[in-house]
Amino acid sequence: MKKRILLVDDEWNMRNLLKIYLEKEYEVIEAEDGKQALAILTSAEFHIIILDIMLPKINGWQICKEIRKEKETPILMLTARNELKDKIYGLDIGADDYLGKPFEPEELIARIKALLRRSDMNGDPHKQKVVMIGNQLMKIETESRTILVKGEKLNLTPKEYDLLHLLANQPQRVFTRDLLLDVIWGMKDTRDHRAVDSHIKNIRIKVKEKVPAYNPIETIWGVGYKLNQSDGNV
């Protein structure tokens, strides 16, 4: 079954061009303005949303905000606005990636696939609202993006949370650095392995402040990282 994409752009030529590139692999539903897009989203679910910013009736910024009130669907902003401040704002309000016009079709498709991989790896956050680690040692509340260690809130950055949540969702799996970069950072940020190591180190430090003897993330030498499923006897 093909994955479904909502394509929101007021330019017919752009929508038609994108549909030609995408419809071989995906089911593409079109919306020509913001109001129509929001109406479609109330009655259908999508695997990814490609969203222009400069839209009639309701702009892309507002649509992104509305989507993020209820959904975690990956959002790729596709727009002629290429200023850095616009990119930062889009990412801050919940967009997952940002691609400027004009673009190469191969890059668009690569970014879509990367976002879908990240979404598949992270899973649906509404399927498992609470993740427990060990004997009540660590509790992850996915709806509020809150992590408790021995009942105390762990103050993590967004990417630190995403990393720990990903490992906890698949506790038996060993994640390579490249896979973590792909899932957590995607194509819009650094591809430096040191970014992964630095974030893992920070998570360990913050957890050890709560439970000094517990190392939450194991290093599997020569491979990558996995969750340490302690029973809490630390």
N, C-alpha and C positions, 0 to 999 in steps of 0.2 A: 504494500500500500504506500502510495506516494505521500511524503510529508507536505503539509499545507503552508503556503506563504501568503501573507496579506501584503500587497503592494500598494502603497499610498503615495500618489504623485498626481499633481493636477495637469501635467503635460502628457497628452495622449501619445505623442511620439516616444517619450521616454518609457511610458508603461508598455507600449507595444514592443519596443526594443528589448526591454528586460524580460518580457514574457517569452520572446523568441529564445533567449538564452536559457531561461529557467524551466520552461514547461516540459522539457524532455525528462527532467528528473523530479520535478515538483508539481504539485497542484497549485496554481497561482490564482488568487482571488484579488480583484482590483477595486480600489476606491479612488475617486477623483478629487475628494476634498475631505477635510477633517471631520465634518459632521457625518458624512457617509461612513467613514472609517469606524467611528465610535459606534454607530448603529450596527454595523456588521459584527463588531467585537462583542456586542451584547448577546448575539445569537449563535456564534460559532467560535471554535477554538482553533488556534494556529500554532505551528511549531516555531515560526519566526515572523517578525514584522519588519518590512523595509519601509522606512518612513522619511519622506521629504520634510523639510522644515517650513519652507515658504508655501503654505497652503491657504486657499480661501476658506472663509468661515471660522475654522479653528486651526491654528498653526501647529506645527509639529512639536514644538516645546510643550504646549498644553496637552496634546494627545499623549505624549510620553508620560507626563505627570499623571494623567487619568489612568493610563494602563497600569502604572506602578502602584496605584492604590489597591489593586486587587490581583494583578497577574505578574508572574515572573517570566513571561514570554520574552525570549531574546529580541532585542530591538537593534536594528542596523540603520543608522541615520545616513541617508544618501542625499547630499545637498551641494549646492554651489557655494555655500558659505564656508570658506576655508580658513577663516581667522582662528588662531589658536584659542582665543577666549570663547569662541562659539563651540569648539570641540570640547573644551574643558567643561563648559556649562552643560552641554548635552550629556556627557559622561556623569556629571554630578547629579543630574536629575533622573538618571536611571538608564540611559542608553548603554548598550553593551559594546558597540563599535561605531565608527564614524568614517565614512568614505566620501571624499569630495568628487564632484563632477568637474571635468570629464574623468572617466575612469576606464580601465581596461576590464573587459568582461571576465577574463581569467581571474583577476584579483577579486572581483565581486563574488564569483562562485567560490573561490578559496575562503573568503571571509565568512560566507554563509555556512560552508561546511565546518569551519572551525567553531562557529557559534553553536551549530547543532551538536557537534561533538561535546562541547562544554555542557550544553543542556542535558544531553543524554547521560553524561558522566555524573552530573550533580543530581539528576533525577527530579521528579516532581516534588517540590517542597511541601505540598499538601498531603502527600501520601504518608509521610512519616513526620509528625509534628514534633515529636520528642525523641531524641537519640540518647540512650544511656550507655556509658562506658564504665566497665568495672562494676564493683558493688557500690553503686550510688556515688562513685568517685567523681564522675563528670557527667553533666547533663546538658544537652544541647537543645534549646527550644528554637525551632527553625522559623516559626512565624515572627518572633520578636528578634531573631538573630542574637540570642543571648546564650552565653555559655557559663554554667555554674560549676565551680570546682569545690567540692565539699560544702556546697551551699553558698559559696561566695562568688560574686560576679567576676568574670575574667574580662579585663578590658583589652580587647584586641582591635587592631585596625581591620577594615573591611576585607583585605586580602588575607590577613592572618586567620580571620574567621572562616573565609571560604576554603582555605587550605585544610584547617582542622576539621571542618564539616565534611569536606570531600573524603578525607581519610577515614573518618568515623562512619560514613555511609557505606564504605566498602572495606571493612576492617581486615579482611583476609588478603587483600590485594597489595602488592608492592608497586608503588608508582615511581617511574623514572623521573628524573628532572625534566626531560623533554616533554613528557606527558603532562606534568604539573604546569609547565610553562604554557602548554597548549590549552589546557582546561581552565586554568585560573587567570592567566595573563592574556591568552588569545593572541591576536595578531596586532593589537593596537599598542602594546607596550614592549618592554624589554624582552630580549631573548637570551639574557645572560643567566647562566646557571647559578651565579652568585646571588641573584635575587631570590631564588628558591632557598638556598642555604641560609641566607640572612633572615628570611621570614621564619624558617624552621627554628633557627637559633632563638629568635625573639619569642616565639611561642613557648619554647622550652623554659626560657628564663621566667616568663610570666606565670607559667604553671608551677614551676618550682618555688616561686614566692609563696604559693598557697600550700603546696605539698612538696617539701624539699626533696624527698626520696623518690619522687615519681618523675620519670621521663616519658612524656606523652607520645613522642614520635620516635620510632626506632630507625636507625640507619642500617640498611641492608647493604653492606659493602660491595661495591662494584655494580650495584643495581639501582638503588634509590631509597625510598622511605615508605614506611607503613605505620599504622596505628599500633601503639603498645596497649594491648587489651589486658591491663592489670586487673586483678580482682579486688584491688583496694587495700591489700595487706602491705602497705608501704610505710 
